[in-house]
Amino acid sequence: VVTPSLSALASILGVADTNVAREGEGQAWTAAWAVPVDKCMKSVWPDVADDCGGVVGYHGACEVRIDNFGSKYGGSCDKYCSSIGFECSGGRKVGLGCERVPWELSAYIDCADTSSEESAVCSCYDAHDTFLWRGMDRACGAGKALVGKESASTCAEFCSAQGLECSAAAVAHQRSCGASKAAGCSTPISGPGSICTCDGQFDRSGTFLWPDALAVCGISTVLVAGDVLDDLGGTCYAYCVSLRKRVPNFDLYYTCYAAWPSRGLGCGAAESDRHLRGLSSYDECRRDFHGADAVCSCSFADL
């Protein structure tokens, strides 16, 4: 198992190395979980009675206790979460503040359900993974970021660098998340910066930037030419490991978790082998394809 350094994880999270204790390669990196990354952006959430701990780390749950739950949001966590551009992952009755109530089905509120309670704890998540976007000054909400002209010339360029598409832009007010006036995706970013809104699913592995790929087959999966594999040793494992330091702004330690011979099917080879041949795709990672094209899936050490 390839283990990333803490400084590499700091790069993944978009924080300075000084926030992470420096340790040698291969040492334990669980301490990086504690690095605050403002994953939830609770400062933009409305009607918050208790922020349930404030800033949340990489794997933490984004949840708050809210007021006006029944009267303003129809007693629905789904409606509350969507009001801030987030998706609902669950809810529960208040119990003891933000503390979890004992395990009883009656204490939990399904996203699609409604409650007559005026206060509840809702858990929401940002489907855009905005907190992981590269090159922004700060996250301004789900799918929105404050971007300076040092990072991109336009919002269209910024969103493209995330593998996303620009859907809206605005001129920032005094380098804040507030907007002073509307702008277009192709409007040059000026001194105070721009608020860029990007649509699409953020790819944490940066697949759209992987080098030497004939085609992107999906998140973390690409079609690689046989001659490229040959130069690296013939295997998808070697290709995945080679991505280290070769994917701009994605300083990750990759390894192979699945591989399939292309057999002229391109990206369709993966589904063909899964359904027709029942191959153990992980076992294929270290197979030498001897100059044949292959579909390689590469994972990285998620925190």
LUMDO-590538 format. One record per residue (C-alpha): residue in three letters; residue number from 1; x, y, z. Coordinates in steps of 0.25 Angstrom, whole numbers. Layout:
<pts>
{ALA NUM {X Y Z}},
...
</pts>
This chain:
<pts>
{VAL 1 {0 0 0}},
{VAL 2 {6 14 -4}},
{THR 3 {4 24 7}},
{PRO 4 {4 39 5}},
{SER 5 {12 48 13}},
{LEU 6 {5 59 21}},
{SER 7 {10 70 13}},
{ALA 8 {4 63 1}},
{LEU 9 {-9 62 8}},
{ALA 10 {-8 77 12}},
{SER 11 {-8 79 -4}},
{ILE 12 {-20 70 -6}},
{LEU 13 {-28 79 5}},
{GLY 14 {-23 92 0}},
{VAL 15 {-16 96 13}},
{ALA 16 {-2 101 15}},
{ASP 17 {8 91 20}},
{THR 18 {10 99 32}},
{ASN 19 {-3 94 37}},
{VAL 20 {2 79 37}},
{ALA 21 {13 73 45}},
{ARG 22 {24 69 35}},
{GLU 23 {27 55 35}},
{GLY 24 {35 45 27}},
{GLU 25 {29 38 15}},
{GLY 26 {22 25 19}},
{GLN 27 {19 29 33}},
{ALA 28 {5 30 39}},
{TRP 29 {-4 41 33}},
{THR 30 {-17 40 41}},
{ALA 31 {-13 53 48}},
{ALA 32 {-17 61 35}},
{TRP 33 {-31 57 37}},
{ALA 34 {-32 68 48}},
{VAL 35 {-28 79 38}},
{PRO 36 {-39 89 37}},
{VAL 37 {-44 90 23}},
{ASP 38 {-57 97 24}},
{LYS 39 {-64 86 16}},
{CYS 40 {-78 91 20}},
{MET 41 {-77 106 19}},
{LYS 42 {-87 107 31}},
{SER 43 {-86 122 31}},
{VAL 44 {-95 123 19}},
{TRP 45 {-106 114 25}},
{PRO 46 {-119 121 29}},
{ASP 47 {-127 119 42}},
{VAL 48 {-115 112 50}},
{ALA 49 {-118 111 65}},
{ASP 50 {-105 102 67}},
{ASP 51 {-94 100 57}},
{CYS 52 {-92 86 64}},
{GLY 53 {-77 88 65}},
{GLY 54 {-74 98 54}},
{VAL 55 {-63 95 44}},
{VAL 56 {-63 81 39}},
{GLY 57 {-51 72 35}},
{TYR 58 {-50 64 22}},
{HIS 59 {-59 52 27}},
{GLY 60 {-68 60 36}},
{ALA 61 {-83 61 35}},
{CYS 62 {-89 75 31}},
{GLU 63 {-100 77 41}},
{VAL 64 {-106 88 49}},
{ARG 65 {-118 90 58}},
{ILE 66 {-128 99 51}},
{ASP 67 {-140 108 56}},
{ASN 68 {-153 111 48}},
{PHE 69 {-152 96 43}},
{GLY 70 {-167 94 41}},
{SER 71 {-172 108 38}},
{LYS 72 {-161 112 28}},
{TYR 73 {-156 99 22}},
{GLY 74 {-169 90 23}},
{GLY 75 {-162 81 34}},
{SER 76 {-153 76 22}},
{CYS 77 {-138 74 23}},
{ASP 78 {-138 72 8}},
{LYS 79 {-144 86 6}},
{TYR 80 {-135 92 16}},
{CYS 81 {-122 86 10}},
{SER 82 {-127 90 -4}},
{SER 83 {-129 104 0}},
{ILE 84 {-114 106 1}},
{GLY 85 {-111 97 -11}},
{PHE 86 {-107 85 -3}},
{GLU 87 {-113 71 -3}},
{CYS 88 {-119 64 9}},
{SER 89 {-113 52 15}},
{GLY 90 {-122 51 27}},
{GLY 91 {-128 58 39}},
{ARG 92 {-133 55 54}},
{LYS 93 {-141 61 65}},
{VAL 94 {-133 71 74}},
{GLY 95 {-132 62 86}},
{LEU 96 {-120 68 94}},
{GLY 97 {-116 79 85}},
{CYS 98 {-107 74 75}},
{GLU 99 {-104 61 82}},
{ARG 100 {-110 49 75}},
{VAL 101 {-122 43 82}},
{PRO 102 {-122 28 85}},
{TRP 103 {-124 19 73}},
{GLU 104 {-139 19 71}},
{LEU 105 {-146 20 57}},
{SER 106 {-155 30 63}},
{ALA 107 {-144 40 66}},
{TYR 108 {-139 41 51}},
{ILE 109 {-145 49 40}},
{ASP 110 {-143 43 26}},
{CYS 111 {-139 54 15}},
{ALA 112 {-153 52 8}},
{ASP 113 {-161 52 21}},
{THR 114 {-167 64 28}},
{SER 115 {-168 67 43}},
{SER 116 {-177 77 51}},
{GLU 117 {-165 81 59}},
{GLU 118 {-160 95 59}},
{SER 119 {-145 91 62}},
{ALA 120 {-138 79 57}},
{VAL 121 {-123 75 53}},
{CYS 122 {-121 74 38}},
{SER 123 {-109 67 31}},
{CYS 124 {-106 73 17}},
{TYR 125 {-95 70 7}},
{ASP 126 {-89 78 -4}},
{ALA 127 {-90 70 -17}},
{HIS 128 {-80 79 -24}},
{ASP 129 {-68 77 -13}},
{THR 130 {-66 92 -14}},
{PHE 131 {-56 91 -2}},
{LEU 132 {-47 83 -11}},
{TRP 133 {-46 92 -23}},
{ARG 134 {-32 97 -27}},
{GLY 135 {-28 112 -28}},
{MET 136 {-40 119 -21}},
{ASP 137 {-38 129 -11}},
{ARG 138 {-50 123 -3}},
{ALA 139 {-63 115 -4}},
{CYS 140 {-75 123 -5}},
{GLY 141 {-86 112 -4}},
{ALA 142 {-89 99 -12}},
{GLY 143 {-83 101 -26}},
{LYS 144 {-78 115 -24}},
{ALA 145 {-64 121 -21}},
{LEU 146 {-57 134 -20}},
{VAL 147 {-46 134 -30}},
{GLY 148 {-35 145 -32}},
{LYS 149 {-29 149 -45}},
{GLU 150 {-16 142 -41}},
{SER 151 {-23 128 -42}},
{ALA 152 {-31 130 -55}},
{SER 153 {-34 140 -66}},
{THR 154 {-49 137 -66}},
{CYS 155 {-59 128 -58}},
{ALA 156 {-60 119 -70}},
{GLU 157 {-45 117 -69}},
{PHE 158 {-46 114 -54}},
{CYS 159 {-57 104 -55}},
{SER 160 {-51 97 -67}},
{ALA 161 {-38 95 -58}},
{GLN 162 {-47 88 -48}},
{GLY 163 {-53 79 -59}},
{LEU 164 {-66 87 -58}},
{GLU 165 {-74 96 -67}},
{CYS 166 {-77 111 -63}},
{SER 167 {-92 114 -61}},
{ALA 168 {-91 128 -55}},
{ALA 169 {-82 139 -51}},
{ALA 170 {-82 152 -43}},
{VAL 171 {-72 163 -39}},
{ALA 172 {-68 161 -25}},
{HIS 173 {-70 172 -15}},
{GLN 174 {-57 176 -8}},
{ARG 175 {-51 162 -10}},
{SER 176 {-63 156 -2}},
{CYS 177 {-73 146 -6}},
{GLY 178 {-83 157 -8}},
{ALA 179 {-86 161 -22}},
{SER 180 {-86 176 -27}},
{LYS 181 {-91 173 -41}},
{ALA 182 {-94 162 -50}},
{ALA 183 {-84 157 -61}},
{GLY 184 {-82 147 -71}},
{CYS 185 {-74 134 -71}},
{SER 186 {-64 140 -81}},
{THR 187 {-63 153 -74}},
{PRO 188 {-49 156 -70}},
{ILE 189 {-47 155 -55}},
{SER 190 {-43 168 -49}},
{GLY 191 {-36 174 -37}},
{PRO 192 {-47 170 -26}},
{GLY 193 {-49 156 -32}},
{SER 194 {-61 149 -37}},
{ILE 195 {-71 139 -31}},
{CYS 196 {-71 127 -41}},
{THR 197 {-82 117 -41}},
{CYS 198 {-78 104 -47}},
{ASP 199 {-87 92 -50}},
{GLY 200 {-83 77 -51}},
{GLN 201 {-78 66 -43}},
{PHE 202 {-64 69 -37}},
{ASP 203 {-54 58 -40}},
{ARG 204 {-45 57 -27}},
{SER 205 {-35 49 -35}},
{GLY 206 {-33 59 -46}},
{THR 207 {-36 48 -57}},
{PHE 208 {-38 59 -68}},
{LEU 209 {-24 63 -66}},
{TRP 210 {-17 50 -66}},
{PRO 211 {-6 49 -77}},
{ASP 212 {-5 39 -88}},
{ALA 213 {-20 35 -88}},
{LEU 214 {-26 31 -101}},
{ALA 215 {-40 34 -95}},
{VAL 216 {-46 37 -81}},
{CYS 217 {-56 25 -78}},
{GLY 218 {-61 31 -65}},
{ILE 219 {-56 36 -52}},
{SER 220 {-43 30 -48}},
{THR 221 {-43 21 -61}},
{VAL 222 {-36 23 -74}},
{LEU 223 {-33 16 -87}},
{VAL 224 {-17 15 -89}},
{ALA 225 {-10 12 -101}},
{GLY 226 {-2 -1 -101}},
{ASP 227 {11 6 -105}},
{VAL 228 {10 15 -93}},
{LEU 229 {8 3 -84}},
{ASP 230 {20 -3 -90}},
{ASP 231 {29 9 -87}},
{LEU 232 {24 8 -73}},
{GLY 233 {26 -7 -71}},
{GLY 234 {13 -12 -78}},
{THR 235 {3 -11 -66}},
{CYS 236 {-8 -2 -62}},
{TYR 237 {-1 -3 -48}},
{ALA 238 {11 4 -54}},
{TYR 239 {3 14 -61}},
{CYS 240 {-5 18 -48}},
{VAL 241 {7 19 -40}},
{SER 242 {14 28 -51}},
{LEU 243 {3 38 -49}},
{ARG 244 {9 43 -37}},
{LYS 245 {15 57 -40}},
{ARG 246 {9 57 -54}},
{VAL 247 {-5 62 -51}},
{PRO 248 {-5 77 -50}},
{ASN 249 {-10 82 -36}},
{PHE 250 {-14 68 -32}},
{ASP 251 {-2 64 -24}},
{LEU 252 {-7 50 -20}},
{TYR 253 {-2 36 -18}},
{TYR 254 {-9 27 -28}},
{THR 255 {-10 12 -29}},
{CYS 256 {-17 2 -38}},
{TYR 257 {-30 -4 -33}},
{ALA 258 {-35 -10 -46}},
{ALA 259 {-31 -13 -61}},
{TRP 260 {-37 -19 -73}},
{PRO 261 {-31 -22 -87}},
{SER 262 {-37 -13 -97}},
{ARG 263 {-39 -24 -108}},
{GLY 264 {-43 -13 -118}},
{LEU 265 {-55 -9 -109}},
{GLY 266 {-49 4 -104}},
{CYS 267 {-56 8 -91}},
{GLY 268 {-66 -2 -92}},
{ALA 269 {-56 -13 -89}},
{ALA 270 {-59 -11 -74}},
{GLU 271 {-74 -14 -75}},
{SER 272 {-71 -25 -85}},
{ASP 273 {-62 -33 -75}},
{ARG 274 {-70 -30 -63}},
{HIS 275 {-83 -36 -69}},
{LEU 276 {-78 -47 -79}},
{ARG 277 {-65 -52 -73}},
{GLY 278 {-66 -49 -58}},
{LEU 279 {-51 -45 -57}},
{SER 280 {-45 -41 -44}},
{SER 281 {-42 -27 -49}},
{TYR 282 {-32 -24 -38}},
{ASP 283 {-24 -36 -41}},
{GLU 284 {-22 -31 -55}},
{CYS 285 {-15 -18 -49}},
{ARG 286 {-1 -25 -50}},
{ARG 287 {-4 -33 -63}},
{ASP 288 {6 -29 -74}},
{PHE 289 {-2 -26 -86}},
{HIS 290 {9 -27 -96}},
{GLY 291 {7 -15 -104}},
{ALA 292 {-9 -16 -104}},
{ASP 293 {-18 -5 -100}},
{ALA 294 {-24 -6 -87}},
{VAL 295 {-34 1 -78}},
{CYS 296 {-28 5 -65}},
{SER 297 {-35 10 -52}},
{CYS 298 {-26 17 -42}},
{SER 299 {-30 21 -28}},
{PHE 300 {-23 30 -18}},
{ALA 301 {-22 30 -3}},
{ASP 302 {-35 37 1}},
{LEU 303 {-34 42 15}},
</pts>
